[in-house]
Amino acid sequence: MKVLITGASGLIGTELVKSYLTKRVGVNFLTTNKSKINQIQGAKGFYWNPSNNFIDLNCFDDVDSIIHLSGSTISKLWTSSYKKKIFSSRVDSTKLLYNSIKKLMNSHKVKNIVSASAIGIYPSDDNEVQTETTATSQESFMQNVVLSWEREVTAFESLKIKVAKLRLGLVLTKKGGVLGPLKIAAKFGLSSAFGTGKQGQSWIHIHDTVRIFIEAVEKKWEGNFNAVSPNPVTQTKFISALAKAMKRPFLLPPIPKFFINLIIGEMSHLILDSHWVSSEKVNNKGFKFDYPEVNKALESLLK
């Protein structure tokens, strides 16, 4: 078995590569930085540049499955130019993969693709539990990005390639991600929720994230799946659990919504939107979470 991974140097990709190499699974990866082609010992790197529509087609040699994680971080300030980068890094990279495999016709061995997606595809709702069948629209920037991204991934079905899209919640990892800035505030006893603090936070431990991707690949899942813990929490409870795990106080009142909108504008959706997302479909696949509770998850990462 051999997998091709995009976004291999990211938070999820790094851990996925480690896990596959430990299992002695062959790994090819794509990078936009030529100096990183030989950076991962045990894996084989190939250059691509989605902006210029270039890819080294040798990356598909003997590949059975693709794990598509490519995408610029959404945590940088959303200027007009950076919003275009967020969109193109996901949509254009997917188009390039699709057109490249289509060009290879019957000379490739790819049987399935498992792509990252995001729960940002769902509308913000303080009360409704959101499942894979929840109606989506393009009301916000992130919804537009994710819907467009998933549409391009779905196109692989026309090539008789099985497609799974994993809609990720907040991925918790000790190496950065959503916990990065929150840990800094907690360290100085400045933890605070945002807006009302009642918004739903659907999260997942990095360990379970990697396991879900691997299982989706090995068992050739098809369709949309919410890759989130079975126990979402309010933002207040999430921040409180973080402070507790770091043995710091959690005393400050929530930061008002109007102030957050004033400071970061449209990006405020990232911290003010509410998502109570169900993992039932993943559970029904027989997947068992090692970290289903937020307190244990944060303790494991911050102890």
C-alpha positions in Angstrom: 0.0 0.0 0.0 1.2 3.5 -0.8 -0.5 6.9 0.0 0.0 10.3 -1.4 -0.4 13.1 1.1 -0.8 16.8 0.4 -0.2 19.3 3.3 2.2 16.8 4.8 4.1 19.5 6.7 0.9 20.8 8.4 -0.3 19.9 11.9 -2.3 16.9 10.7 -0.1 15.9 7.9 3.0 15.7 10.0 1.4 13.3 12.4 -0.2 11.2 9.6 3.2 10.8 7.9 4.8 9.7 11.2 2.0 7.2 11.8 2.2 5.7 8.3 5.9 5.4 8.4 5.7 3.6 11.7 3.3 1.2 10.1 5.7 0.8 7.2 3.3 2.1 4.7 4.8 3.8 1.6 4.3 7.6 1.6 4.6 10.1 -1.2 4.0 13.7 -0.4 3.6 16.9 -2.4 5.3 20.2 -1.4 5.3 23.7 -2.9 8.9 24.1 -1.6 11.6 22.3 -3.6 14.0 22.5 -0.6 11.6 20.2 1.3 11.4 17.4 -1.2 14.0 15.3 0.7 13.1 16.6 4.2 11.0 13.6 5.4 13.2 10.6 6.0 11.4 7.4 4.8 8.9 9.3 2.6 9.3 10.5 -1.0 8.7 14.1 -1.9 7.5 15.7 -5.1 7.1 19.3 -6.2 3.9 20.9 -7.2 2.7 24.5 -7.6 -1.1 24.7 -7.8 -0.9 28.5 -8.5 1.0 27.7 -11.7 -1.0 24.5 -12.4 2.2 22.4 -12.1 2.6 19.0 -10.6 5.2 16.2 -10.9 3.1 13.4 -12.2 5.5 10.8 -10.8 3.9 11.5 -7.4 1.1 9.1 -8.4 3.4 6.2 -9.1 2.0 3.1 -7.3 -0.3 5.2 -5.1 -3.5 3.5 -3.9 -5.0 6.4 -1.9 -4.7 10.1 -1.6 -5.1 12.1 1.6 -5.7 15.7 0.7 -4.9 18.2 3.5 -3.6 21.1 1.4 -4.9 24.6 2.5 -3.5 27.9 3.8 -4.2 28.6 7.5 -7.4 30.5 8.2 -5.8 32.1 11.3 -4.1 34.9 9.5 -5.8 38.3 9.0 -8.4 38.0 6.3 -7.3 40.8 3.9 -8.8 40.6 0.4 -5.7 39.1 -1.0 -5.3 36.5 1.8 -9.0 35.4 1.4 -8.2 34.6 -2.2 -5.2 32.5 -1.0 -7.4 30.6 1.5 -9.8 29.8 -1.3 -7.3 29.0 -4.0 -5.1 26.9 -1.8 -8.0 24.5 -1.3 -10.0 24.7 -4.5 -7.2 25.1 -7.1 -5.1 22.4 -5.5 -8.0 20.0 -5.7 -8.7 20.9 -9.3 -5.0 20.2 -10.1 -5.1 16.8 -8.5 -8.3 15.9 -10.4 -7.1 17.1 -13.8 -3.7 15.3 -13.3 -5.3 11.9 -12.5 -7.7 12.4 -15.4 -4.8 13.0 -17.7 -3.2 9.7 -16.5 -6.4 7.8 -17.5 -5.8 4.1 -16.8 -2.1 4.3 -15.9 -2.8 5.3 -12.3 -3.8 3.0 -9.4 -5.6 5.5 -7.2 -8.8 3.9 -5.7 -9.9 6.5 -3.2 -9.3 10.0 -1.9 -9.9 11.2 1.6 -10.0 14.9 1.9 -10.1 17.3 4.8 -13.1 19.6 5.0 -14.5 21.7 7.8 -17.6 22.1 10.0 -17.5 25.7 8.9 -19.7 24.5 6.0 -22.7 24.5 8.5 -24.6 27.7 9.4 -24.0 29.0 12.9 -26.7 27.8 15.3 -26.9 28.0 19.1 -29.3 25.2 19.5 -29.5 22.8 16.5 -27.4 19.7 16.4 -25.8 19.6 13.0 -25.4 16.3 11.0 -24.1 15.6 7.6 -27.6 16.2 6.2 -27.9 19.7 7.7 -28.7 22.2 5.0 -25.8 24.3 3.9 -25.6 27.6 2.0 -23.0 30.2 0.9 -24.0 32.9 3.5 -20.4 33.4 4.8 -16.9 33.4 3.4 -16.0 30.1 5.1 -19.2 28.4 3.9 -18.4 29.4 0.4 -14.8 28.1 0.7 -15.8 24.7 2.1 -18.7 24.2 -0.3 -16.5 25.0 -3.3 -13.7 22.8 -1.9 -16.1 19.8 -1.4 -17.5 20.3 -4.9 -14.1 19.8 -6.4 -13.4 16.8 -4.3 -16.7 15.2 -5.3 -15.6 15.4 -8.9 -13.2 12.5 -8.4 -16.3 10.2 -8.3 -16.5 10.7 -12.1 -13.1 9.0 -12.4 -14.5 6.0 -10.5 -12.5 7.0 -7.4 -14.2 6.6 -4.0 -14.5 9.9 -2.2 -14.7 10.7 1.6 -14.7 14.2 3.0 -13.9 14.6 6.7 -15.5 17.8 8.1 -13.1 18.7 10.9 -13.9 20.5 14.1 -11.3 22.4 16.2 -8.2 20.1 16.0 -6.5 20.1 19.4 -2.7 19.6 19.4 0.1 20.7 21.6 2.0 22.0 18.6 -0.2 25.0 17.7 -3.5 25.3 15.9 -6.4 26.7 17.9 -4.7 26.0 21.3 -1.7 28.2 20.4 -3.0 31.7 21.2 -5.4 30.4 23.8 -2.5 28.8 25.8 -0.7 32.1 25.9 -3.7 33.9 27.4 -4.2 31.1 29.9 -0.6 31.1 31.0 -1.0 34.6 32.3 -4.4 34.0 33.8 -6.2 36.0 31.0 -8.5 33.2 29.7 -11.8 34.5 28.5 -14.7 33.3 26.3 -15.9 35.4 23.4 -19.3 36.8 22.9 -21.8 35.0 25.0 -19.6 32.1 25.6 -22.6 29.8 25.0 -21.7 28.9 21.4 -21.0 25.3 20.7 -17.4 24.2 20.2 -17.1 20.9 18.3 -13.5 19.7 18.7 -11.3 16.7 18.1 -7.9 15.5 19.5 -5.1 15.3 17.0 -4.6 11.6 17.9 -8.2 10.8 17.0 -7.9 13.0 13.9 -5.1 10.9 12.5 -6.9 7.6 13.4 -10.0 8.7 11.5 -8.1 9.6 8.4 -6.3 6.3 8.4 -9.5 4.3 9.0 -11.3 6.2 6.2 -8.5 5.3 3.8 -8.2 1.7 4.8 -11.9 1.0 4.9 -12.6 3.2 1.8 -15.3 5.3 3.4 -17.5 7.2 1.0 -19.5 10.4 1.6 -19.3 13.2 4.1 -18.3 12.6 7.7 -18.1 14.9 10.7 -14.7 14.4 12.3 -15.5 15.7 15.7 -15.6 14.3 19.3 -19.0 12.9 20.3 -19.1 15.6 23.1 -19.1 19.2 22.0 -19.1 21.8 24.7 -19.9 25.5 25.2 -17.0 27.8 24.6 -17.1 28.8 28.2 -16.6 25.2 29.3 -13.9 24.7 26.7 -11.9 27.7 27.9 -12.5 26.7 31.5 -11.2 23.2 30.8 -8.1 24.7 29.2 -7.4 26.9 32.2 -7.9 23.9 34.5 -5.5 21.7 32.5 -2.9 24.5 32.7 -3.6 25.0 36.4 -4.5 28.7 35.8 -7.5 30.7 37.0 -10.5 31.3 34.8 -12.1 34.5 36.2 -12.6 37.0 33.4 -16.0 37.7 31.9 -16.6 37.0 28.2 -15.2 39.6 25.7 -18.2 41.5 24.1 -19.2 40.6 20.6 -19.1 44.1 19.3 -15.5 44.6 20.4 -14.4 41.4 18.7 -16.2 42.5 15.5 -14.5 45.9 15.7 -11.0 44.3 16.1 -11.0 41.4 13.6 -14.1 42.0 11.5 -15.2 39.1 9.3 -12.8 36.8 11.0 -14.9 37.0 14.1 -17.0 34.1 12.7 -14.1 31.8 13.7 -14.7 32.4 17.4 -18.3 33.6 17.6 -20.1 31.0 15.4 -21.8 28.1 17.2 -21.6 24.5 16.0 -23.1 21.6 17.9 -21.9 18.9 15.4 -22.9 15.2 15.7 -20.3 12.4 15.3 -23.0 9.8 15.0 -22.2 8.8 11.4 -18.5 8.2 12.3 -19.6 6.3 15.5 -21.8 4.1 13.3 -18.7 3.2 11.2 -17.4 1.5 14.4 -14.9 4.2 15.2 -14.1 4.5 18.9 -12.7 7.8 20.1 -9.7 7.6 22.5 -10.4 11.1 23.6 -14.2 11.7 23.7 -14.1 14.2 26.7 -12.6 17.6 26.4 -11.1 17.6 29.9 -9.1 14.3 29.3 -8.1 15.5 25.8 -6.7 18.8 27.1 -5.0 17.1 30.0 -3.2 14.7 27.6 -1.9 17.6 25.5 -1.0 20.0 28.3 0.1 17.9 31.2 
